[in-house]
Amino acid sequence: MDATFWATVALVIFLAVIVYVKVPATISKSLDDRAEKISSELDDARKLREESQQLLAEFQRKRKEAEQEAAEILEAAKRDAASLVEEAHRKSEEYVARRTVMAEQKIAQAERDAVNEVRSAAVDLAVEAAEKVLGSKVDAGTRAELFSSSVDELKSRLN
C-alpha cells in the first residue's frame, strides 16, 4: 500500500462525497438557471429591438409625412406668391392706364383751354379793332342800332 493507492482511494472518496452532496446537480441547476436567465435576456432584447424597429419605422413615416406636408405648404406659398405678383402687375398696369387716360384728358383740356384763350384773345382784339374802326366811322345813332342788333343776336344764340 503505497502513496498512489491512498491518493486513488482519497480521490474516489472525494468523488463519492461530491456525488453524495449532489454537487453535479447543483452545478447543473446553476448552469440551467444561468442559461434560462440569458435566454430571457435575449428574448427581452429581441422584444426591445422589435419595438425600436417599429418606432423607427413610425418616425420615418412621420418624417416623410412632414416632408410631404412641408413640400405642399411650399408649393402653396409659391402659387400664392405668383398670384400676388400677377395681381400686383395687373393693378400696376391698370394704374398706369388710368394715369395715362387722366394725363391725356388733362392735355386735351389744356389744348381746349389754350384754343379758347387764343380765340378769346382774337375776339377781344377783333372787337377792339372793330371799335376803333367803327368808332371813327360810325355816328351815335348807328352805334345804338348796331348795339341793339348785337344784343338781339346774342339773345337768340344763347337760347
C-alpha positions as CSV (number, residue, x, y, z in Angstrom):
1,M,0.0,0.0,0.0
2,D,1.8,2.9,-1.2
3,A,1.0,6.5,-1.6
4,T,-0.5,6.1,-5.0
5,F,-3.1,3.7,-3.7
6,W,-4.1,6.1,-0.9
7,A,-4.2,9.0,-3.4
8,T,-6.6,6.9,-5.6
9,V,-8.7,6.0,-2.6
10,A,-8.9,9.6,-1.5
11,L,-9.9,10.7,-5.0
12,V,-12.6,8.0,-5.1
13,I,-13.9,9.1,-1.7
14,F,-13.7,12.7,-2.7
15,L,-15.7,12.0,-5.9
16,A,-18.2,9.9,-3.9
17,V,-18.7,12.8,-1.4
18,I,-19.2,15.2,-4.3
19,V,-21.9,12.9,-5.8
20,Y,-23.5,12.3,-2.4
21,V,-23.7,16.0,-1.7
22,K,-25.2,16.5,-5.2
23,V,-22.6,19.0,-6.4
24,P,-23.1,18.0,-10.1
25,A,-26.9,18.5,-9.8
26,T,-26.3,21.9,-8.1
27,I,-23.8,22.9,-10.8
28,S,-26.1,21.7,-13.5
29,K,-29.0,23.6,-11.9
30,S,-26.9,26.7,-11.6
31,L,-25.9,26.4,-15.3
32,D,-29.5,25.8,-16.3
33,D,-30.7,28.8,-14.3
34,R,-28.0,30.9,-15.9
35,A,-28.9,29.6,-19.4
36,E,-32.6,30.4,-18.7
37,K,-31.6,33.9,-17.5
38,I,-29.6,34.5,-20.6
39,S,-32.4,33.2,-22.8
40,S,-34.8,35.5,-21.0
41,E,-32.5,38.5,-21.5
42,L,-32.2,37.6,-25.2
43,D,-36.0,37.5,-25.5
44,D,-36.2,40.8,-23.8
45,A,-33.5,42.2,-26.2
46,R,-35.4,40.8,-29.2
47,K,-38.6,42.5,-28.0
48,L,-36.8,45.8,-27.4
49,R,-35.3,45.5,-30.9
50,E,-38.7,44.9,-32.5
51,E,-40.2,47.8,-30.6
52,S,-37.3,50.1,-31.6
53,Q,-37.7,49.0,-35.2
54,Q,-41.4,49.8,-35.0
55,L,-40.7,53.2,-33.5
56,L,-38.0,53.8,-36.2
57,A,-40.5,52.9,-38.9
58,E,-43.2,55.1,-37.3
59,F,-40.8,58.1,-37.0
60,Q,-39.6,57.6,-40.6
61,R,-43.2,57.6,-41.8
62,K,-43.9,60.7,-39.7
63,R,-40.8,62.4,-41.2
64,K,-41.9,61.5,-44.7
65,E,-45.4,62.9,-44.0
66,A,-43.9,66.1,-42.5
67,E,-41.6,66.5,-45.6
68,Q,-44.6,66.0,-47.9
69,E,-46.6,68.5,-45.9
70,A,-43.7,71.0,-46.0
71,A,-43.5,70.5,-49.8
72,E,-47.2,71.1,-50.1
73,I,-47.0,74.2,-48.0
74,L,-44.0,75.4,-50.0
75,E,-45.9,74.8,-53.3
76,A,-49.0,76.6,-52.0
77,A,-46.8,79.6,-50.9
78,K,-45.2,79.6,-54.4
79,R,-48.7,79.6,-56.0
80,D,-49.9,82.4,-53.7
81,A,-46.7,84.5,-54.4
82,A,-47.2,84.0,-58.1
83,S,-50.8,85.1,-57.9
84,L,-49.9,88.1,-55.8
85,V,-47.2,89.1,-58.3
86,E,-49.6,88.7,-61.2
87,E,-52.3,90.7,-59.3
88,A,-49.8,93.5,-58.5
89,H,-48.6,93.5,-62.1
90,R,-52.2,93.8,-63.3
91,K,-53.1,96.5,-60.8
92,S,-50.0,98.5,-61.8
93,E,-50.9,98.2,-65.4
94,E,-54.4,99.4,-64.6
95,Y,-53.0,102.3,-62.6
96,V,-50.7,103.3,-65.4
97,A,-53.6,103.1,-67.9
98,R,-55.8,105.3,-65.6
99,R,-53.0,107.8,-65.2
100,T,-52.3,107.8,-68.9
101,V,-56.0,108.5,-69.6
102,M,-56.1,111.2,-67.0
103,A,-52.9,112.8,-68.4
104,E,-54.4,112.6,-71.9
105,Q,-57.6,114.2,-70.6
106,K,-55.6,117.0,-68.9
107,I,-53.6,117.6,-72.1
108,A,-56.8,117.7,-74.2
109,Q,-58.4,120.1,-71.6
110,A,-55.3,122.3,-71.7
111,E,-55.4,122.3,-75.5
112,R,-59.1,123.3,-75.4
113,D,-58.3,126.0,-72.8
114,A,-55.4,127.3,-74.9
115,V,-57.5,127.3,-78.1
116,N,-60.4,129.1,-76.3
117,E,-57.9,131.6,-74.8
118,V,-56.5,132.3,-78.2
119,R,-60.0,132.6,-79.7
120,S,-61.0,134.9,-76.8
121,A,-57.9,137.0,-77.3
122,A,-58.5,137.1,-81.1
123,V,-62.2,138.1,-80.5
124,D,-61.1,140.7,-78.0
125,L,-58.6,142.0,-80.4
126,A,-61.1,142.0,-83.3
127,V,-63.7,143.7,-81.1
128,E,-61.1,146.4,-80.1
129,A,-60.1,146.9,-83.8
130,A,-63.8,147.0,-84.8
131,E,-64.5,149.5,-82.1
132,K,-61.7,151.7,-83.3
133,V,-62.7,151.4,-86.9
134,L,-66.4,151.8,-86.2
135,G,-65.8,154.5,-83.6
136,S,-64.1,156.7,-86.1
137,K,-66.6,156.0,-88.9
138,V,-70.0,155.5,-87.2
139,D,-72.1,158.1,-85.6
140,A,-74.1,157.8,-82.3
141,G,-77.4,156.7,-83.9
142,T,-75.8,153.9,-85.9
143,R,-73.9,152.8,-82.8
144,A,-77.1,152.4,-80.8
145,E,-78.7,150.5,-83.7
146,L,-75.6,148.2,-84.0
147,F,-75.6,147.6,-80.2
148,S,-79.3,146.6,-80.1
149,S,-79.0,144.3,-83.1
150,S,-75.9,142.7,-81.4
151,V,-77.8,142.2,-78.2
152,D,-80.7,140.6,-80.0
153,E,-78.4,138.3,-82.0
154,L,-76.7,137.3,-78.8
155,K,-80.0,136.5,-77.1
156,S,-81.1,134.4,-80.0
157,R,-77.8,132.4,-80.0
158,L,-77.9,131.8,-76.2
159,N,-81.4,130.5,-76.3
